[in-house]
Amino acid sequence: MTPSPCPFCAPDPGLVFHRGQSVFALWDGFPVNAGQALIIPYRHVGSWFDATPEEQEEILRAIPLVRERIEADHAPVGYNIGVNVGPAAGQTVDHLHVHVIPRYQWDVPDPTGGVRNVIPSRGNYLKEDGLSVPE
C-alpha cells in the first residue's frame, strides 16, 4: 500500500508547520481544497486503531491548532476531518494521518451528507428520503 520509503516518516520539512511531542502537521501535497493539512504521528503506525491513546489525544488536540493555521491564510466556511483506515476505506499510505480539509461555499454543487459521500449514492439521505435539502 505505501510507496517506499514512507512519505510521512521523512516529510518535506518545507511542508511541516507544527511539531508536537508525538505528532506533527503538514500541508497536504495533494490537497482536495486549498489549505488542506494532515496531522501525523512521528511513529510509523498504520491506523487510528494502532495508535496509542496518547497519540490519539495529541492528534485531537492538534486539530484546533491546524484550523487556526489554515484560517490564517484561507477563509473556509466549513471543515471535514477524517481518517481512512485500510485499503477498502481508501487509505493509500500505510502511516496514520488525519485529514483536515477546509470547505468553501460551492466547492461542490451539494455538500449534503458530508463524509457520508464516501459512498456517493448514499451520501445525501435527505434526497433519498424524498425530503428537500435546506437552503
Backbone as ProteinMPNN parsed JSONL, in Angstrom:
{"seq_chain_A": "MTPSPCPFCAPDPGLVFHRGQSVFALWDGFPVNAGQALIIPYRHVGSWFDATPEEQEEILRAIPLVRERIEADHAPVGYNIGVNVGPAAGQTVDHLHVHVIPRYQWDVPDPTGGVRNVIPSRGNYLKEDGLSVPE", "coords_chain_A": {"N_chain_A": [[0.827, -1.187, 0.0], [1.833, 1.384, 0.91], [4.016, 3.573, -0.753], [7.517, 3.068, -1.108], [10.26, 4.886, 0.096], [8.361, 5.549, 3.166], [6.37, 8.393, 2.893], [5.669, 9.928, 5.083], [7.358, 9.344, 7.133], [9.682, 10.593, 6.569], [9.155, 13.499, 6.052], [8.755, 16.333, 3.811], [10.476, 19.026, 4.949], [9.731, 21.639, 4.406], [7.002, 21.599, 4.213], [6.034, 21.061, 6.715], [4.399, 22.473, 9.471], [3.771, 22.398, 12.126], [5.003, 21.052, 15.088], [4.661, 18.682, 17.474], [4.819, 16.818, 20.578], [4.412, 14.061, 19.998], [3.235, 14.087, 17.525], [2.961, 15.665, 14.279], [2.144, 18.355, 12.001], [1.387, 18.942, 8.6], [1.241, 20.585, 5.38], [-0.901, 19.239, 2.998], [0.339, 17.392, 0.304], [-1.159, 16.752, -1.88], [-3.699, 18.264, -2.075], [-7.28, 18.373, -1.718], [-8.673, 20.651, -1.455], [-7.762, 24.1, -1.172], [-5.427, 24.733, 1.359], [-5.587, 22.346, 2.737], [-4.614, 20.128, 5.306], [-2.561, 17.725, 7.086], [-2.455, 15.669, 9.971], [-0.095, 13.887, 11.726], [1.348, 11.078, 13.339], [4.689, 10.88, 14.667], [5.752, 8.359, 15.016], [5.837, 5.436, 13.072], [2.894, 4.197, 12.404], [0.17, 2.198, 11.518], [-2.688, 2.716, 11.564], [-5.504, 4.564, 12.973], [-6.476, 2.917, 14.973], [-4.277, 1.538, 15.783], [-2.705, 3.362, 16.996], [-1.394, 4.819, 19.993], [-3.228, 5.674, 23.009], [-2.244, 8.139, 23.88], [-1.099, 9.227, 21.54], [-3.414, 9.425, 19.961], [-4.853, 11.284, 21.511], [-3.17, 13.542, 21.347], [-3.316, 14.058, 18.63], [-6.009, 14.832, 18.417], [-5.934, 17.141, 20.01], [-4.385, 18.704, 18.37], [-5.977, 19.449, 16.226], [-7.53, 21.957, 16.508], [-5.355, 23.746, 16.452], [-4.314, 23.356, 13.906], [-6.502, 24.194, 12.425], [-6.518, 26.954, 13.086], [-4.166, 27.713, 11.795], [-4.777, 27.165, 9.12], [-6.833, 29.013, 8.75], [-5.442, 31.366, 8.933], [-4.462, 31.86, 6.435], [-6.49, 31.296, 4.658], [-10.043, 31.326, 3.933], [-12.147, 29.433, 4.884], [-15.507, 28.083, 5.031], [-16.344, 25.925, 6.339], [-15.471, 22.568, 7.486], [-14.105, 19.317, 6.839], [-13.122, 16.548, 8.672], [-11.138, 13.774, 8.77], [-10.281, 10.231, 8.72], [-8.778, 7.69, 6.915], [-8.979, 4.265, 7.081], [-7.421, 1.491, 6.227], [-7.27, -0.234, 3.024], [-9.843, -0.617, 1.841], [-11.196, 1.567, 2.715], [-9.958, 3.547, 1.41], [-7.373, 4.199, 2.175], [-4.123, 4.979, 1.278], [-1.525, 5.412, 2.041], [0.348, 3.726, 4.299], [0.529, 4.783, 6.959], [-0.637, 6.297, 9.712], [-2.681, 9.123, 9.276], [-4.436, 12.135, 9.716], [-6.861, 13.857, 8.03], [-7.457, 17.282, 7.569], [-9.677, 19.106, 6.149], [-10.376, 22.035, 4.612], [-13.445, 23.648, 3.783], [-15.267, 25.283, 1.238], [-17.703, 27.695, 0.203], [-19.759, 26.409, -2.237], [-17.819, 24.613, -3.256], [-18.438, 22.122, -4.011], [-21.346, 21.042, -5.814], [-23.518, 20.166, -4.13], [-23.149, 19.752, -0.895], [-24.454, 18.19, 0.974], [-24.614, 15.628, 3.319], [-21.899, 15.314, 3.634], [-19.18, 13.634, 4.982], [-20.456, 11.272, 4.559], [-20.58, 10.962, 1.865], [-18.589, 9.301, 0.973], [-19.543, 7.028, -0.027], [-21.061, 7.639, -2.691], [-23.774, 7.294, -3.66], [-25.176, 7.072, -1.349], [-24.816, 9.295, 0.15], [-26.431, 11.708, 0.363], [-28.864, 11.576, 2.302], [-31.164, 12.994, 2.719], [-32.314, 13.635, 0.216], [-32.693, 11.05, -0.712], [-34.716, 10.171, 0.909], [-36.743, 11.617, -0.027], [-37.011, 14.125, 0.981], [-36.688, 17.688, 1.07], [-33.699, 19.568, 0.426], [-32.214, 21.668, 2.794], [-31.89, 25.213, 2.327]], "CA_chain_A": [[0.0, 0.0, 0.0], [2.657, 2.582, 0.993], [5.217, 3.597, -1.577], [8.716, 3.019, -0.275], [10.055, 4.943, 1.547], [7.131, 6.19, 3.633], [6.479, 9.852, 2.779], [5.42, 10.597, 6.354], [8.484, 9.089, 8.04], [10.699, 11.591, 6.207], [8.38, 14.504, 5.313], [9.404, 17.538, 3.309], [10.455, 19.998, 6.05], [9.075, 22.867, 3.984], [5.552, 21.451, 4.352], [5.697, 20.891, 8.134], [4.173, 23.753, 10.134], [3.538, 22.183, 13.55], [5.69, 19.894, 15.665], [4.301, 18.426, 18.859], [5.627, 15.792, 21.227], [4.321, 12.778, 19.293], [2.623, 14.276, 16.209], [3.276, 16.895, 13.558], [1.161, 18.689, 10.968], [1.965, 19.481, 7.376], [0.328, 20.865, 4.277], [-1.084, 18.064, 2.143], [0.968, 17.514, -1.005], [-2.182, 16.507, -2.901], [-4.924, 18.738, -1.419], [-8.543, 18.438, -2.456], [-9.036, 22.059, -1.353], [-6.667, 24.954, -0.712], [-5.242, 24.756, 2.801], [-5.744, 21.037, 3.383], [-3.476, 19.725, 6.123], [-2.566, 16.387, 7.671], [-1.858, 15.512, 11.297], [0.568, 12.591, 11.574], [2.274, 10.733, 14.426], [6.071, 10.624, 14.251], [5.934, 6.899, 14.998], [5.172, 4.806, 11.926], [1.793, 3.373, 12.895], [-0.688, 2.03, 10.358], [-4.048, 3.241, 11.599], [-6.003, 5.164, 14.208], [-6.683, 1.867, 15.967], [-2.962, 1.076, 16.223], [-2.069, 4.456, 17.725], [-1.573, 4.788, 21.45], [-4.172, 6.697, 23.476], [-1.547, 9.423, 23.944], [-1.018, 9.733, 20.169], [-4.767, 9.826, 19.564], [-5.189, 12.505, 22.241], [-2.419, 14.674, 20.806], [-3.904, 14.354, 17.313], [-7.24, 15.593, 18.644], [-5.559, 18.473, 20.497], [-3.757, 19.461, 17.275], [-6.968, 19.89, 15.231], [-7.779, 23.403, 16.558], [-4.136, 24.456, 16.052], [-4.268, 23.271, 12.451], [-7.573, 25.077, 11.941], [-6.034, 28.332, 13.198], [-3.154, 27.94, 10.763], [-5.487, 27.218, 7.844], [-7.599, 30.253, 8.678], [-4.524, 32.495, 8.795], [-4.216, 32.083, 5.003], [-7.662, 30.943, 3.86], [-11.315, 31.715, 4.554], [-13.152, 28.383, 4.708], [-16.787, 28.239, 5.733], [-16.599, 24.646, 6.992], [-14.364, 21.609, 7.5], [-14.262, 17.882, 7.01], [-11.982, 15.964, 9.371], [-11.34, 12.347, 8.577], [-9.205, 9.251, 8.718], [-9.021, 6.495, 6.111], [-8.364, 3.111, 7.743], [-7.412, 0.318, 5.37], [-7.481, -0.021, 1.59], [-11.268, -0.535, 1.488], [-11.634, 2.915, 3.065], [-9.213, 4.488, 0.59], [-6.04, 4.507, 2.7], [-3.079, 4.644, 0.309], [-0.245, 5.472, 2.742], [0.204, 2.888, 5.486], [1.013, 5.529, 8.12], [-1.794, 7.072, 10.169], [-2.73, 10.566, 9.047], [-5.776, 12.687, 9.839], [-7.093, 14.936, 7.07], [-8.233, 18.455, 7.962], [-9.996, 19.637, 4.821], [-11.233, 23.217, 4.633], [-14.516, 23.634, 2.784], [-15.611, 26.604, 0.75], [-19.031, 27.772, -0.394], [-19.882, 25.939, -3.62], [-16.714, 23.807, -3.775], [-19.176, 21.047, -4.681], [-22.716, 21.529, -6.014], [-24.394, 19.861, -3.0], [-22.334, 19.069, 0.108], [-25.275, 17.465, 1.938], [-24.12, 14.287, 3.615], [-20.505, 15.43, 4.066], [-18.347, 12.43, 4.905], [-21.274, 10.153, 4.072], [-20.399, 10.862, 0.423], [-17.581, 8.316, 0.583], [-20.342, 6.149, -0.887], [-21.86, 8.729, -3.263], [-25.211, 7.054, -3.791], [-25.801, 7.069, -0.023], [-24.411, 10.494, 0.871], [-27.496, 12.656, 0.648], [-30.021, 10.824, 2.794], [-32.367, 13.835, 2.645], [-32.919, 13.438, -1.1], [-33.104, 9.65, -0.834], [-35.98, 10.009, 1.618], [-37.733, 12.484, -0.649], [-37.088, 15.409, 1.679], [-35.953, 18.753, 0.372], [-32.425, 19.965, 1.037], [-32.313, 23.031, 3.306], [-31.075, 26.195, 1.589]], "C_chain_A": [[0.873, 1.253, 0.0], [3.819, 2.507, 0.018], [6.437, 3.616, -0.659], [9.665, 4.105, -0.73], [8.772, 5.692, 1.913], [7.28, 7.709, 3.567], [6.271, 10.592, 4.098], [6.507, 10.326, 7.386], [9.625, 10.071, 7.781], [10.009, 12.688, 5.4], [9.253, 15.656, 4.817], [9.335, 18.592, 4.412], [9.761, 21.308, 5.694], [7.564, 22.812, 4.105], [5.104, 21.378, 5.807], [5.53, 22.267, 8.781], [3.864, 23.613, 11.617], [4.297, 20.935, 13.978], [5.311, 19.791, 17.135], [5.208, 17.361, 19.428], [5.598, 14.484, 20.449], [3.686, 12.888, 17.911], [3.121, 15.582, 15.591], [2.176, 17.136, 12.538], [1.902, 19.268, 9.777], [0.884, 19.758, 6.356], [0.288, 19.646, 3.381], [-0.475, 18.328, 0.773], [0.003, 17.325, -2.157], [-3.539, 16.968, -2.375], [-6.144, 18.672, -2.329], [-9.097, 19.856, -2.424], [-7.833, 22.83, -0.829], [-6.615, 24.964, 0.81], [-5.398, 23.422, 3.49], [-4.462, 20.655, 4.107], [-3.666, 18.311, 6.644], [-1.921, 16.45, 9.046], [-1.373, 14.068, 11.373], [1.412, 12.289, 12.812], [3.681, 10.519, 13.869], [6.309, 9.122, 14.093], [5.183, 6.339, 13.797], [4.157, 3.799, 12.472], [0.741, 3.359, 11.797], [-2.038, 2.706, 10.414], [-4.363, 3.878, 12.945], [-6.075, 4.12, 15.316], [-5.381, 1.28, 16.482], [-2.218, 2.142, 17.022], [-2.316, 4.3, 19.219], [-2.631, 5.825, 21.841], [-3.522, 8.087, 23.538], [-1.416, 10.043, 22.557], [-2.379, 10.211, 19.688], [-5.156, 11.147, 20.227], [-4.447, 13.706, 21.664], [-2.911, 15.042, 19.403], [-5.15, 15.217, 17.495], [-6.94, 17.002, 19.15], [-4.957, 19.333, 19.393], [-4.786, 20.017, 16.282], [-7.251, 21.393, 15.331], [-6.555, 24.235, 16.155], [-4.003, 24.48, 14.531], [-5.327, 24.188, 11.846], [-7.126, 26.536, 11.984], [-5.046, 28.652, 12.077], [-3.795, 28.031, 9.377], [-6.171, 28.572, 7.698], [-6.717, 31.494, 8.611], [-4.323, 32.851, 7.322], [-5.433, 31.868, 4.117], [-8.922, 31.362, 4.611], [-12.366, 30.635, 4.331], [-14.419, 28.701, 5.489], [-17.181, 26.943, 6.442], [-15.37, 23.762, 6.902], [-14.898, 20.194, 7.432], [-12.983, 17.402, 7.673], [-12.16, 14.466, 9.28], [-10.075, 11.531, 8.54], [-9.631, 8.093, 7.829], [-8.272, 5.338, 6.77], [-8.509, 1.897, 6.846], [-7.718, 0.636, 3.919], [-8.953, 0.113, 1.194], [-11.835, 0.849, 1.796], [-10.851, 3.977, 2.301], [-7.843, 4.849, 1.116], [-4.98, 4.048, 1.705], [-1.681, 4.732, 0.898], [-0.44, 4.766, 4.068], [0.876, 3.532, 6.702], [-0.145, 6.445, 8.495], [-1.635, 8.546, 9.841], [-4.189, 11.002, 9.062], [-5.872, 13.886, 8.904], [-7.907, 16.048, 7.728], [-8.458, 19.22, 6.664], [-10.895, 20.858, 4.96], [-12.251, 23.144, 3.505], [-14.925, 25.06, 2.477], [-17.0, 26.571, 0.126], [-18.944, 27.347, -1.851], [-18.649, 25.212, -4.138], [-17.222, 22.493, -4.372], [-20.614, 21.53, -4.826], [-23.634, 21.304, -4.808], [-23.593, 19.088, -1.961], [-23.13, 18.239, 1.113], [-24.764, 16.035, 2.097], [-22.663, 14.283, 4.041], [-19.721, 14.147, 3.889], [-19.139, 11.201, 4.465], [-21.078, 9.942, 2.57], [-19.237, 9.968, 0.012], [-18.243, 7.192, -0.218], [-21.388, 7.076, -1.51], [-23.358, 8.475, -3.325], [-25.929, 7.077, -2.447], [-25.521, 8.344, 0.766], [-25.551, 11.386, 1.276], [-28.762, 11.903, 1.041], [-31.3, 11.66, 2.744], [-33.073, 13.655, 1.307], [-33.43, 12.017, -1.263], [-34.445, 9.407, -0.165], [-37.064, 10.898, 1.052], [-37.887, 13.826, 0.045], [-36.312, 16.454, 0.894], [-34.69, 19.09, 1.154], [-32.577, 21.407, 1.531], [-31.41, 23.973, 2.52], [-30.578, 27.264, 2.508]], "O_chain_A": [[0.669, 2.123, -0.847], [4.527, 1.501, -0.036], [6.369, 4.136, 0.454], [9.857, 4.223, -1.94], [8.178, 6.377, 1.08], [8.227, 8.256, 4.133], [6.654, 11.756, 4.221], [6.572, 11.009, 8.408], [10.433, 10.344, 8.668], [10.242, 12.806, 4.197], [10.338, 15.91, 5.34], [8.238, 19.016, 4.779], [9.261, 22.008, 6.574], [6.904, 23.851, 4.101], [3.932, 21.605, 6.107], [6.405, 23.124, 8.66], [3.708, 24.623, 12.304], [4.241, 19.899, 13.316], [5.596, 20.684, 17.934], [6.241, 17.032, 18.844], [6.64, 13.858, 20.255], [3.602, 11.892, 17.194], [3.627, 16.47, 16.278], [1.378, 16.247, 12.244], [2.897, 19.98, 9.919], [-0.232, 19.245, 6.446], [1.329, 19.082, 3.043], [-0.738, 19.36, 0.156], [0.308, 17.697, -3.29], [-4.448, 16.149, -2.239], [-6.054, 18.885, -3.539], [-9.906, 20.224, -3.276], [-6.987, 22.275, -0.127], [-7.63, 25.178, 1.472], [-5.347, 23.36, 4.718], [-3.362, 20.837, 3.586], [-4.772, 17.772, 6.646], [-0.961, 17.191, 9.26], [-2.135, 13.137, 11.117], [2.128, 13.171, 13.288], [3.849, 10.04, 12.748], [6.979, 8.679, 13.16], [4.04, 6.715, 13.534], [4.51, 2.713, 12.931], [0.449, 4.399, 11.207], [-2.5, 3.228, 9.399], [-3.611, 3.754, 13.911], [-5.766, 4.414, 16.471], [-5.372, 0.597, 17.506], [-1.206, 1.847, 17.657], [-3.316, 3.722, 19.644], [-2.897, 6.754, 21.079], [-4.182, 9.093, 23.277], [-1.599, 11.25, 22.403], [-2.49, 11.276, 19.081], [-5.721, 12.027, 19.579], [-5.034, 14.777, 21.507], [-2.919, 16.218, 19.038], [-5.321, 16.219, 16.801], [-7.616, 17.955, 18.762], [-5.012, 20.561, 19.467], [-4.484, 20.971, 15.565], [-7.214, 22.064, 14.3], [-6.705, 25.312, 15.578], [-3.626, 25.496, 13.945], [-5.066, 24.878, 10.861], [-7.334, 27.275, 11.021], [-5.089, 29.731, 11.488], [-3.407, 28.867, 8.561], [-6.096, 29.202, 6.642], [-7.202, 32.572, 8.265], [-4.047, 34.004, 6.993], [-5.406, 32.224, 2.939], [-8.863, 31.711, 5.79], [-13.37, 30.881, 3.663], [-14.414, 29.465, 6.454], [-18.235, 26.876, 7.074], [-14.354, 24.146, 6.321], [-15.997, 19.904, 7.905], [-11.887, 17.802, 7.282], [-13.203, 13.936, 9.662], [-8.969, 12.042, 8.358], [-10.736, 7.57, 7.981], [-7.064, 5.425, 6.99], [-9.599, 1.338, 6.72], [-8.349, 1.648, 3.616], [-9.273, 0.887, 0.292], [-12.835, 1.259, 1.207], [-11.053, 5.172, 2.515], [-7.195, 5.734, 0.557], [-4.937, 2.875, 1.332], [-0.739, 4.187, 0.324], [-1.29, 5.156, 4.869], [1.686, 2.903, 7.384], [-0.58, 7.269, 7.691], [-0.589, 9.143, 10.096], [-5.06, 10.337, 8.502], [-5.064, 14.812, 8.979], [-8.924, 15.784, 8.368], [-7.559, 19.886, 6.15], [-12.046, 20.737, 5.377], [-11.962, 22.647, 2.417], [-14.925, 25.927, 3.35], [-17.424, 25.548, -0.412], [-18.133, 27.88, -2.61], [-18.433, 25.184, -5.35], [-16.52, 21.837, -5.141], [-21.06, 22.357, -4.031], [-24.45, 22.17, -4.495], [-23.374, 17.887, -2.125], [-22.543, 17.644, 2.016], [-24.517, 15.335, 1.115], [-22.222, 13.363, 4.731], [-19.607, 13.629, 2.778], [-18.555, 10.201, 4.047], [-21.377, 8.865, 2.054], [-18.922, 9.88, -1.175], [-17.583, 6.495, -0.988], [-22.461, 7.281, -0.945], [-24.139, 9.389, -3.057], [-27.159, 7.099, -2.405], [-25.938, 8.466, 1.918], [-25.631, 11.788, 2.437], [-29.622, 11.632, 0.202], [-32.399, 11.107, 2.727], [-34.297, 13.534, 1.264], [-34.473, 11.794, -1.877], [-35.221, 8.556, -0.599], [-38.177, 10.939, 1.576], [-38.803, 14.586, -0.272], [-35.391, 16.129, 0.145], [-34.623, 18.92, 2.372], [-33.019, 22.275, 0.778], [-30.316, 23.599, 2.099], [-29.877, 28.176, 2.071]]}, "name": "protein", "num_of_chains": 1, "seq": "MTPSPCPFCAPDPGLVFHRGQSVFALWDGFPVNAGQALIIPYRHVGSWFDATPEEQEEILRAIPLVRERIEADHAPVGYNIGVNVGPAAGQTVDHLHVHVIPRYQWDVPDPTGGVRNVIPSRGNYLKEDGLSVPE"}
